[in-house]
Amino acid sequence: MATPKEVRIDFSQTTKLEIFKRVNGRCSVPRCTNVTIGPFLEFEGAVNMGVACHIYSAAEDGPRGRGEQTDVFISSEKNGIWCCSSHASLIDKKKGNEFPAAVLFAWKALAEARIRKLLDDAPSPLGWVDTIEFSEYGNLITPPSITLSRNTLIFGPNCCGKTSLMEAAASVSDSKYAETFGGTYRNGAHLKYKVQIKYSTVDTFNKTLELEMCNGSLIRKEGRTPYLLPPGDLEVILCSERETRRKPHEDDVDFLMRYLSIDKTALFYLAEMGGGELLPGDMRFEQAVDIEYNDFDEEISKKKYKSDDEPYVNLLFRRHGGQHWVTLNRLATSEYGKLLVSFAVTKARETCKQKLTLFLVDGLIYNFDKYNFEQVLNVLSKSDFQSALILPPYQEENILEKSKGNVELKSLDYLKQWQLKLLERSEYFVV
């Protein structure tokens, strides 16, 4: 008699056919162009080379497990993804660890959106960013590269290219990040950097955007064609600690517009949505007031202005259920960081309604404690965009399992939707 773990919940023939039809028999892996059905060479009829694969497993102890889903869901079309025979085998290798459920559900949605677009030309922002890869990196022997998952945690030693990968990718949408790739020389010449971002959208199976950076300049290219403006089908949002360093002339509006790379209208729109799940509460803007005292030691309030005589505007925050409004610079360090991340998450959620969105987080969360870091991961894993974070050093002990030279994520609930990517330090050319 079969044990509970051995009992399989297979798809019915009707369900398999429905999974097949929803993608018109095309493999659901974003950049795959393999045909899964066609005519026999010498016989009548057609041969099927595709497979209706389970996302959460047919067997309780199978790849990706059951995900606490009901038997009805496990056996339904909603839990199925159509793949060519090669990818059907690949996604279950290594117990499915390289292809978690969140990845497969995102691929399923993209594949179905592509077919929907063929039917009624309905636009869709769905897509997948596959790799960020330097082909030329100044004086490094082995340029850094990474293959992204749905939610990626990046870990590696200093000088392995973690921040460089993020800032290069962020240059897709904002050229200010390319300015960091400058000021270094070899044999009297400026070092050159080339990076390729490979991604898929509903309209394009395989797209490569190349960035060339030298001495702070940036050229975006697709094939041999250079582009002046960022691509219209991809947005990369980076939460960078470097961009949180205030400039002397900035009020809160100036600072937040620069940090988020948005205009004033968009900033006020995001502020109306509040602090979100990370820091529930309300936000509003008002002109700052300076307090002065006259000769009689009486307090006099004067509206504050910037050096260009424009009003100096502060952001005020009030916790959910609270009574008091606090200015941005009076928030606790962790609250300040969470509010900035929350702003960026809200921007990403609005942006991904219009185009493929990749959300990146660098040093901004380095001072978060275990609770706040877990909260960020939970919020991002539930969002409709891809995300990648550089693992803060202080979190390594909390989430990494290290043994005999191997490094992997601990088996914790809030890490189930995340995949660890390891980067290695590269050696420099000897000049």
TIMI-128589 format. One record per residue (C-alpha): residue number from 1; x, z, y. Coordinates in Angstrom, 2 decimals. Layout:
! residues N
+-----+---------+---------+---------+
:   n :      px :      pz :      py :
+-----+---------+---------+---------+
: NUM :       X :       Z :       Y :
...
+-----+---------+---------+---------+
//
This chain:
! residues 431
+-----+---------+---------+---------+
:   n :      px :      pz :      py :
+-----+---------+---------+---------+
:   1 :    0.00 :    0.00 :    0.00 :
:   2 :    1.37 :   -0.97 :    3.41 :
:   3 :    2.39 :    1.81 :    5.78 :
:   4 :    1.03 :    1.77 :    9.38 :
:   5 :    4.33 :    0.37 :   10.66 :
:   6 :    4.16 :   -2.50 :    8.18 :
:   7 :    0.61 :   -3.53 :    9.09 :
:   8 :    0.73 :   -6.70 :   11.18 :
:   9 :   -1.85 :   -7.81 :   13.70 :
:  10 :   -1.51 :  -11.57 :   13.55 :
:  11 :   -3.14 :  -14.15 :   15.79 :
:  12 :   -6.10 :  -16.04 :   14.39 :
:  13 :   -5.88 :  -19.83 :   14.28 :
:  14 :   -8.37 :  -19.95 :   17.15 :
:  15 :   -6.17 :  -17.66 :   19.27 :
:  16 :   -3.04 :  -19.68 :   18.47 :
:  17 :   -4.82 :  -22.84 :   19.58 :
:  18 :   -5.91 :  -21.16 :   22.82 :
:  19 :   -2.34 :  -20.04 :   23.58 :
:  20 :   -1.19 :  -23.62 :   22.92 :
:  21 :   -3.86 :  -25.16 :   25.13 :
:  22 :   -3.26 :  -22.86 :   28.12 :
:  23 :    0.22 :  -24.36 :   28.57 :
:  24 :   -0.60 :  -27.84 :   27.24 :
:  25 :    1.86 :  -27.32 :   24.40 :
:  26 :    4.85 :  -26.79 :   26.68 :
:  27 :    7.45 :  -24.10 :   26.06 :
:  28 :    6.86 :  -21.19 :   28.44 :
:  29 :   10.54 :  -20.40 :   29.09 :
:  30 :   10.89 :  -21.35 :   32.79 :
:  31 :   13.72 :  -23.90 :   32.63 :
:  32 :   12.97 :  -25.23 :   29.14 :
:  33 :   11.79 :  -28.85 :   28.88 :
:  34 :   11.52 :  -29.01 :   25.08 :
:  35 :    8.45 :  -30.84 :   23.80 :
:  36 :    6.66 :  -28.86 :   21.07 :
:  37 :    4.31 :  -31.49 :   19.66 :
:  38 :    4.55 :  -35.20 :   18.95 :
:  39 :    3.95 :  -37.94 :   16.36 :
:  40 :    5.51 :  -38.03 :   12.91 :
:  41 :    8.12 :  -40.73 :   12.46 :
:  42 :    6.66 :  -42.32 :    9.32 :
:  43 :    3.29 :  -40.66 :    8.85 :
:  44 :    0.01 :  -40.47 :   10.68 :
:  45 :   -0.85 :  -37.44 :   12.76 :
:  46 :    1.31 :  -35.11 :   14.84 :
:  47 :    3.97 :  -32.52 :   14.12 :
:  48 :    3.99 :  -29.12 :   15.87 :
:  49 :    7.38 :  -27.59 :   16.67 :
:  50 :    6.01 :  -24.76 :   18.82 :
:  51 :    5.16 :  -21.16 :   18.04 :
:  52 :    2.49 :  -18.79 :   19.37 :
:  53 :    4.67 :  -15.69 :   19.84 :
:  54 :    3.57 :  -12.10 :   20.29 :
:  55 :    4.72 :  -10.43 :   23.51 :
:  56 :    3.98 :   -6.93 :   22.28 :
:  57 :    4.74 :   -7.06 :   18.59 :
:  58 :    2.46 :   -7.90 :   15.69 :
:  59 :    4.13 :   -5.09 :   13.73 :
:  60 :    4.36 :   -1.59 :   15.14 :
:  61 :    8.12 :   -1.47 :   14.61 :
:  62 :    8.71 :   -5.06 :   15.74 :
:  63 :   10.56 :   -6.28 :   18.84 :
:  64 :    9.15 :   -4.72 :   22.04 :
:  65 :    6.81 :   -2.50 :   19.97 :
:  66 :    3.11 :   -2.21 :   20.70 :
:  67 :    3.41 :   -0.93 :   24.27 :
:  68 :    0.53 :    1.53 :   23.68 :
:  69 :   -1.85 :   -1.44 :   23.64 :
:  70 :   -5.03 :   -1.61 :   21.58 :
:  71 :   -5.33 :   -3.70 :   18.42 :
:  72 :   -7.77 :   -5.96 :   20.27 :
:  73 :   -5.19 :   -6.70 :   22.98 :
:  74 :   -2.36 :   -7.23 :   20.46 :
:  75 :   -4.40 :   -9.89 :   18.66 :
:  76 :   -5.64 :  -11.60 :   21.84 :
:  77 :   -4.46 :  -14.65 :   23.76 :
:  78 :   -3.41 :  -12.31 :   26.60 :
:  79 :   -0.59 :  -11.03 :   24.38 :
:  80 :    0.62 :  -14.47 :   23.37 :
:  81 :    3.25 :  -16.81 :   24.78 :
:  82 :    3.86 :  -20.37 :   23.58 :
:  83 :    7.51 :  -21.25 :   22.92 :
:  84 :    9.54 :  -24.03 :   21.35 :
:  85 :   11.02 :  -23.09 :   17.97 :
:  86 :   14.43 :  -22.32 :   19.49 :
:  87 :   13.13 :  -19.90 :   22.10 :
:  88 :   10.57 :  -18.41 :   19.70 :
:  89 :   13.48 :  -17.19 :   17.60 :
:  90 :   15.64 :  -16.20 :   20.56 :
:  91 :   13.18 :  -13.87 :   22.31 :
:  92 :   13.03 :  -11.58 :   19.26 :
:  93 :   16.78 :  -11.28 :   18.70 :
:  94 :   18.41 :   -7.86 :   19.18 :
:  95 :   14.99 :   -6.21 :   18.75 :
:  96 :   13.72 :   -8.05 :   21.82 :
:  97 :   15.91 :   -6.00 :   24.16 :
:  98 :   17.08 :   -9.05 :   26.10 :
:  99 :   13.51 :  -10.24 :   26.62 :
: 100 :   11.30 :   -7.23 :   27.48 :
: 101 :    7.54 :   -7.58 :   27.75 :
: 102 :    7.61 :   -7.74 :   31.56 :
: 103 :    9.81 :  -10.85 :   31.38 :
: 104 :    7.58 :  -12.62 :   28.87 :
: 105 :    4.36 :  -11.82 :   30.76 :
: 106 :    5.94 :  -13.25 :   33.93 :
: 107 :    6.99 :  -16.41 :   32.06 :
: 108 :    3.51 :  -16.76 :   30.54 :
: 109 :    1.91 :  -16.55 :   33.99 :
: 110 :    4.33 :  -19.14 :   35.42 :
: 111 :    3.77 :  -21.58 :   32.52 :
: 112 :   -0.01 :  -21.35 :   32.88 :
: 113 :    0.18 :  -21.75 :   36.67 :
: 114 :    2.15 :  -24.98 :   36.18 :
: 115 :   -0.62 :  -26.45 :   34.03 :
: 116 :   -3.28 :  -25.20 :   36.43 :
: 117 :   -1.48 :  -27.03 :   39.26 :
: 118 :   -1.64 :  -30.27 :   37.26 :
: 119 :   -5.40 :  -29.82 :   36.87 :
: 120 :   -6.50 :  -28.99 :   40.41 :
: 121 :   -3.31 :  -29.01 :   42.51 :
: 122 :   -3.77 :  -25.28 :   43.15 :
: 123 :   -0.64 :  -23.90 :   44.87 :
: 124 :    1.07 :  -20.94 :   43.25 :
: 125 :    3.93 :  -18.68 :   44.37 :
: 126 :    5.00 :  -17.93 :   40.79 :
: 127 :    8.52 :  -18.71 :   39.62 :
: 128 :   11.68 :  -17.29 :   38.13 :
: 129 :   15.18 :  -16.73 :   39.51 :
: 130 :   17.50 :  -17.22 :   36.55 :
: 131 :   21.10 :  -16.84 :   37.68 :
: 132 :   23.33 :  -16.11 :   40.66 :
: 133 :   26.76 :  -17.51 :   39.94 :
: 134 :   29.87 :  -17.98 :   42.05 :
: 135 :   31.83 :  -21.12 :   41.16 :
: 136 :   34.46 :  -20.38 :   43.80 :
: 137 :   35.26 :  -16.93 :   45.12 :
: 138 :   38.20 :  -16.71 :   47.45 :
: 139 :   41.13 :  -15.32 :   45.51 :
: 140 :   39.35 :  -14.02 :   42.38 :
: 141 :   40.40 :  -15.50 :   39.04 :
: 142 :   36.96 :  -15.05 :   37.45 :
: 143 :   34.15 :  -15.33 :   40.02 :
: 144 :   31.21 :  -12.93 :   39.54 :
: 145 :   27.91 :  -14.09 :   38.05 :
: 146 :   24.71 :  -12.56 :   36.71 :
: 147 :   21.65 :  -13.61 :   34.72 :
: 148 :   18.58 :  -11.81 :   36.02 :
: 149 :   15.70 :  -10.23 :   34.14 :
: 150 :   12.27 :   -9.33 :   35.52 :
: 151 :   13.67 :   -5.98 :   36.67 :
: 152 :   17.46 :   -5.70 :   36.59 :
: 153 :   19.80 :   -2.72 :   36.98 :
: 154 :   23.34 :   -3.83 :   37.79 :
: 155 :   26.28 :   -1.67 :   36.71 :
: 156 :   30.00 :   -2.19 :   36.97 :
: 157 :   33.24 :   -0.86 :   38.47 :
: 158 :   34.40 :   -1.39 :   42.03 :
: 159 :   35.48 :   -4.94 :   42.89 :
: 160 :   33.30 :   -6.56 :   40.20 :
: 161 :   31.21 :   -8.46 :   42.75 :
: 162 :   27.94 :   -6.50 :   42.71 :
: 163 :   27.44 :   -6.48 :   46.47 :
: 164 :   28.85 :  -10.00 :   46.86 :
: 165 :   26.24 :  -11.39 :   44.46 :
: 166 :   23.46 :   -9.71 :   46.41 :
: 167 :   24.70 :  -10.73 :   49.86 :
: 168 :   25.28 :  -14.31 :   48.71 :
: 169 :   21.76 :  -14.50 :   47.30 :
: 170 :   20.33 :  -12.96 :   50.47 :
: 171 :   22.04 :  -15.73 :   52.46 :
: 172 :   19.44 :  -18.07 :   50.97 :
: 173 :   16.92 :  -16.63 :   53.44 :
: 174 :   19.09 :  -15.19 :   56.22 :
: 175 :   22.49 :  -16.54 :   57.23 :
: 176 :   23.59 :  -13.16 :   58.64 :
: 177 :   24.62 :  -12.09 :   55.14 :
: 178 :   27.04 :  -15.03 :   54.89 :
: 179 :   29.01 :  -13.55 :   57.79 :
: 180 :   30.53 :  -11.00 :   55.40 :
: 181 :   32.37 :  -13.82 :   53.59 :
: 182 :   34.94 :  -14.33 :   56.30 :
: 183 :   38.06 :  -12.95 :   57.87 :
: 184 :   40.20 :  -13.20 :   54.73 :
: 185 :   43.09 :  -15.63 :   54.32 :
: 186 :   45.33 :  -17.12 :   51.65 :
: 187 :   48.39 :  -19.18 :   52.61 :
: 188 :   47.14 :  -19.25 :   56.19 :
: 189 :   43.75 :  -20.78 :   55.35 :
: 190 :   40.28 :  -19.30 :   55.26 :
: 191 :   39.06 :  -18.43 :   51.78 :
: 192 :   36.10 :  -20.43 :   50.50 :
: 193 :   33.11 :  -19.20 :   48.54 :
: 194 :   30.57 :  -21.25 :   46.59 :
: 195 :   27.56 :  -19.77 :   44.83 :
: 196 :   24.72 :  -21.38 :   42.89 :
: 197 :   21.25 :  -19.84 :   42.61 :
: 198 :   19.30 :  -21.39 :   39.74 :
: 199 :   15.55 :  -20.93 :   39.70 :
: 200 :   12.22 :  -22.40 :   38.62 :
: 201 :    8.91 :  -22.73 :   40.42 :
: 202 :    5.51 :  -24.08 :   39.53 :
: 203 :    6.59 :  -27.47 :   40.89 :
: 204 :   10.20 :  -27.56 :   39.69 :
: 205 :   11.49 :  -26.66 :   36.23 :
: 206 :   15.15 :  -26.52 :   37.11 :
: 207 :   16.37 :  -26.16 :   40.69 :
: 208 :   19.86 :  -25.28 :   41.86 :
: 209 :   20.55 :  -24.20 :   45.42 :
: 210 :   24.23 :  -24.14 :   46.34 :
: 211 :   25.65 :  -22.12 :   49.20 :
: 212 :   29.07 :  -22.81 :   50.68 :
: 213 :   30.53 :  -20.03 :   52.81 :
: 214 :   33.77 :  -19.98 :   54.74 :
: 215 :   34.84 :  -17.89 :   57.73 :
: 216 :   31.27 :  -16.68 :   58.22 :
: 217 :   29.73 :  -20.17 :   58.24 :
: 218 :   27.03 :  -21.23 :   55.78 :
: 219 :   25.94 :  -24.56 :   54.30 :
: 220 :   22.87 :  -24.66 :   52.04 :
: 221 :   22.75 :  -27.63 :   49.67 :
: 222 :   20.55 :  -29.02 :   46.92 :
: 223 :   22.61 :  -31.59 :   45.06 :
: 224 :   24.53 :  -33.47 :   47.73 :
: 225 :   21.92 :  -32.92 :   50.42 :
: 226 :   22.65 :  -30.17 :   52.99 :
: 227 :   19.72 :  -28.24 :   54.46 :
: 228 :   19.57 :  -26.62 :   57.87 :
: 229 :   16.76 :  -24.18 :   57.06 :
: 230 :   16.13 :  -21.83 :   54.11 :
: 231 :   14.19 :  -23.33 :   51.18 :
: 232 :   10.42 :  -23.16 :   51.48 :
: 233 :    9.88 :  -22.09 :   47.87 :
: 234 :   12.20 :  -19.05 :   47.60 :
: 235 :   12.58 :  -15.82 :   49.59 :
: 236 :   15.36 :  -13.31 :   48.92 :
: 237 :   14.91 :   -9.84 :   50.45 :
: 238 :   17.88 :   -7.46 :   50.50 :
: 239 :   17.72 :   -3.73 :   51.26 :
: 240 :   21.27 :   -3.28 :   52.50 :
: 241 :   22.79 :   -0.06 :   53.78 :
: 242 :   24.93 :   -2.17 :   56.09 :
: 243 :   21.85 :   -3.42 :   57.94 :
: 244 :   20.62 :    0.15 :   58.58 :
: 245 :   23.47 :    0.89 :   60.99 :
: 246 :   21.81 :    1.10 :   64.38 :
: 247 :   23.15 :   -0.83 :   67.35 :
: 248 :   23.34 :    0.88 :   70.76 :
: 249 :   20.80 :   -1.36 :   72.49 :
: 250 :   18.14 :   -1.17 :   69.74 :
: 251 :   14.90 :    0.76 :   69.80 :
: 252 :   12.94 :    1.18 :   66.55 :
: 253 :   11.19 :   -2.17 :   66.93 :
: 254 :   14.46 :   -4.06 :   67.45 :
: 255 :   16.10 :   -2.24 :   64.56 :
: 256 :   13.28 :   -2.80 :   62.08 :
: 257 :   12.90 :   -6.47 :   63.00 :
: 258 :   16.62 :   -7.01 :   62.36 :
: 259 :   16.66 :   -4.94 :   59.19 :
: 260 :   13.63 :   -6.75 :   57.73 :
: 261 :   14.42 :  -10.19 :   59.20 :
: 262 :   10.90 :  -10.53 :   60.61 :
: 263 :    9.27 :  -10.96 :   64.01 :
: 264 :    7.33 :   -8.36 :   65.99 :
: 265 :    3.90 :   -9.50 :   64.82 :
: 266 :    4.91 :   -9.20 :   61.16 :
: 267 :    6.47 :   -5.77 :   61.77 :
: 268 :    3.31 :   -4.36 :   63.33 :
: 269 :    1.26 :   -5.83 :   60.48 :
: 270 :    3.45 :   -4.10 :   57.88 :
: 271 :    3.33 :   -0.81 :   59.79 :
: 272 :   -0.47 :   -0.83 :   59.69 :
: 273 :   -0.26 :   -0.69 :   55.89 :
: 274 :    1.47 :    2.69 :   56.03 :
: 275 :    4.27 :    4.09 :   53.91 :
: 276 :    2.92 :    2.88 :   50.58 :
: 277 :    3.47 :    4.61 :   47.25 :
: 278 :    7.01 :    5.72 :   48.08 :
: 279 :    6.06 :    7.67 :   51.19 :
: 280 :    2.27 :    7.88 :   51.63 :
: 281 :    1.27 :    8.22 :   55.25 :
: 282 :    0.44 :    6.47 :   58.51 :
: 283 :    2.66 :    4.72 :   61.04 :
: 284 :    2.26 :    3.76 :   64.67 :
: 285 :    4.42 :    2.64 :   67.58 :
: 286 :    4.52 :    4.15 :   71.06 :
: 287 :    6.82 :    4.10 :   74.05 :
: 288 :    9.43 :    6.86 :   73.98 :
: 289 :    9.50 :    9.58 :   76.62 :
: 290 :   12.55 :   11.26 :   78.16 :
: 291 :   12.25 :   14.88 :   79.23 :
: 292 :   13.97 :   15.87 :   82.47 :
: 293 :   13.93 :   19.03 :   84.60 :
: 294 :   13.61 :   19.29 :   88.37 :
: 295 :   15.24 :   21.80 :   90.72 :
: 296 :   12.56 :   24.35 :   89.85 :
: 297 :   13.31 :   24.00 :   86.12 :
: 298 :    9.98 :   22.30 :   85.59 :
: 299 :    9.65 :   19.81 :   82.76 :
: 300 :    9.09 :   16.20 :   83.83 :
: 301 :    8.20 :   13.45 :   81.36 :
: 302 :    9.42 :    9.93 :   82.07 :
: 303 :    8.77 :    6.84 :   80.02 :
: 304 :   11.94 :    5.49 :   78.46 :
: 305 :   13.21 :    1.93 :   78.99 :
: 306 :   15.96 :   -0.15 :   77.45 :
: 307 :   18.86 :   -1.63 :   79.39 :
: 308 :   16.85 :   -4.83 :   79.93 :
: 309 :   13.98 :   -2.78 :   81.47 :
: 310 :   11.73 :   -3.40 :   78.46 :
: 311 :    9.89 :   -0.34 :   77.07 :
: 312 :   11.87 :    1.66 :   74.52 :
: 313 :    9.50 :    1.95 :   71.55 :
: 314 :    9.64 :    4.52 :   68.75 :
: 315 :    8.09 :    4.37 :   65.30 :
: 316 :    6.11 :    7.52 :   64.45 :
: 317 :    5.22 :    8.57 :   60.92 :
: 318 :    2.62 :   11.07 :   59.69 :
: 319 :    2.48 :   12.14 :   56.05 :
: 320 :   -0.80 :   11.61 :   54.20 :
: 321 :   -3.00 :   14.62 :   54.94 :
: 322 :   -0.61 :   15.90 :   57.60 :
: 323 :   -1.24 :   16.61 :   61.27 :
: 324 :    2.10 :   16.01 :   62.98 :
: 325 :    3.72 :   12.72 :   63.91 :
: 326 :    7.50 :   12.48 :   63.46 :
: 327 :    9.82 :    9.86 :   64.97 :
: 328 :   11.91 :    7.73 :   62.63 :
: 329 :   15.17 :    9.42 :   63.61 :
: 330 :   13.70 :   12.87 :   62.86 :
: 331 :   12.83 :   12.12 :   59.24 :
: 332 :   14.85 :   13.76 :   56.48 :
: 333 :   17.59 :   11.52 :   55.06 :
: 334 :   15.70 :   10.80 :   51.83 :
: 335 :   12.45 :   10.17 :   53.73 :
: 336 :   14.24 :    7.81 :   56.10 :
: 337 :   15.64 :    5.84 :   53.16 :
: 338 :   12.30 :    5.76 :   51.34 :
: 339 :   10.51 :    4.54 :   54.46 :
: 340 :   12.98 :    1.68 :   54.90 :
: 341 :   12.67 :    0.70 :   51.24 :
: 342 :    8.89 :    0.96 :   51.51 :
: 343 :    8.87 :   -1.41 :   54.50 :
: 344 :   10.88 :   -3.94 :   52.49 :
: 345 :    8.66 :   -3.56 :   49.40 :
: 346 :    5.55 :   -4.18 :   51.52 :
: 347 :    7.20 :   -7.27 :   52.99 :
: 348 :    8.05 :   -8.49 :   49.46 :
: 349 :    4.48 :   -7.93 :   48.26 :
: 350 :    3.12 :   -9.98 :   51.14 :
: 351 :    5.77 :  -12.68 :   50.78 :
: 352 :    5.27 :  -13.13 :   47.02 :
: 353 :    1.69 :  -14.18 :   47.72 :
: 354 :    3.16 :  -17.32 :   49.31 :
: 355 :    6.42 :  -18.06 :   47.50 :
: 356 :    8.80 :  -16.97 :   44.75 :
: 357 :   10.38 :  -13.68 :   45.87 :
: 358 :   13.53 :  -11.90 :   44.71 :
: 359 :   13.90 :   -8.28 :   45.88 :
: 360 :   17.41 :   -6.77 :   45.95 :
: 361 :   18.57 :   -3.22 :   46.70 :
: 362 :   22.17 :   -2.31 :   47.47 :
: 363 :   23.57 :    0.96 :   48.86 :
: 364 :   20.43 :    2.05 :   50.72 :
: 365 :   19.29 :    4.24 :   47.80 :
: 366 :   22.68 :    5.77 :   46.97 :
: 367 :   21.68 :    9.24 :   48.22 :
: 368 :   18.35 :    9.34 :   46.36 :
: 369 :   17.90 :   12.17 :   43.88 :
: 370 :   16.63 :   11.60 :   40.32 :
: 371 :   12.96 :   11.93 :   41.30 :
: 372 :   13.14 :    9.51 :   44.23 :
: 373 :   15.17 :    6.97 :   42.25 :
: 374 :   12.66 :    7.10 :   39.39 :
: 375 :    9.87 :    6.63 :   41.92 :
: 376 :   11.52 :    3.48 :   43.29 :
: 377 :   11.92 :    2.01 :   39.80 :
: 378 :    8.29 :    2.72 :   38.95 :
: 379 :    7.02 :    1.08 :   42.14 :
: 380 :    9.17 :   -2.03 :   41.66 :
: 381 :    8.31 :   -2.45 :   37.97 :
: 382 :    4.62 :   -2.65 :   38.91 :
: 383 :    5.16 :   -5.24 :   41.65 :
: 384 :    4.57 :   -8.99 :   41.38 :
: 385 :    8.13 :  -10.02 :   42.24 :
: 386 :   11.52 :   -9.96 :   40.54 :
: 387 :   13.80 :   -7.12 :   41.51 :
: 388 :   17.43 :   -6.14 :   41.01 :
: 389 :   19.17 :   -2.90 :   42.00 :
: 390 :   22.79 :   -1.87 :   42.02 :
: 391 :   22.90 :    1.37 :   40.06 :
: 392 :   23.94 :    4.25 :   42.36 :
: 393 :   26.93 :    6.20 :   40.98 :
: 394 :   25.04 :    9.50 :   41.16 :
: 395 :   22.34 :    8.14 :   38.81 :
: 396 :   24.68 :    7.04 :   36.01 :
: 397 :   24.48 :   10.37 :   34.17 :
: 398 :   20.68 :   10.36 :   34.39 :
: 399 :   19.99 :    6.92 :   32.96 :
: 400 :   23.05 :    5.62 :   31.08 :
: 401 :   24.00 :    6.27 :   27.47 :
: 402 :   27.75 :    5.82 :   26.98 :
: 403 :   29.34 :    5.95 :   23.53 :
: 404 :   32.35 :    4.26 :   21.93 :
: 405 :   32.78 :    1.86 :   24.80 :
: 406 :   29.13 :    0.79 :   24.80 :
: 407 :   26.87 :    1.31 :   27.81 :
: 408 :   23.09 :    1.06 :   27.61 :
: 409 :   19.98 :    2.50 :   29.24 :
: 410 :   18.58 :    5.74 :   27.92 :
: 411 :   15.25 :    5.60 :   26.12 :
: 412 :   13.12 :    6.85 :   29.01 :
: 413 :    9.58 :    5.74 :   29.87 :
: 414 :   10.37 :    4.69 :   33.43 :
: 415 :   13.27 :    2.50 :   32.21 :
: 416 :   11.29 :    0.51 :   29.63 :
: 417 :   10.61 :   -2.35 :   32.04 :
: 418 :   14.24 :   -2.54 :   33.20 :
: 419 :   17.24 :   -4.33 :   31.76 :
: 420 :   20.87 :   -3.31 :   32.29 :
: 421 :   23.39 :   -5.98 :   33.29 :
: 422 :   27.08 :   -5.12 :   33.08 :
: 423 :   29.67 :   -6.70 :   35.36 :
: 424 :   33.41 :   -6.60 :   34.78 :
: 425 :   36.15 :   -6.34 :   37.34 :
: 426 :   38.02 :   -9.58 :   38.00 :
: 427 :   41.71 :   -9.96 :   38.70 :
: 428 :   43.06 :  -11.51 :   41.89 :
: 429 :   45.35 :  -14.51 :   42.16 :
: 430 :   48.90 :  -13.41 :   42.87 :
: 431 :   50.01 :  -15.00 :   46.13 :
+-----+---------+---------+---------+
//
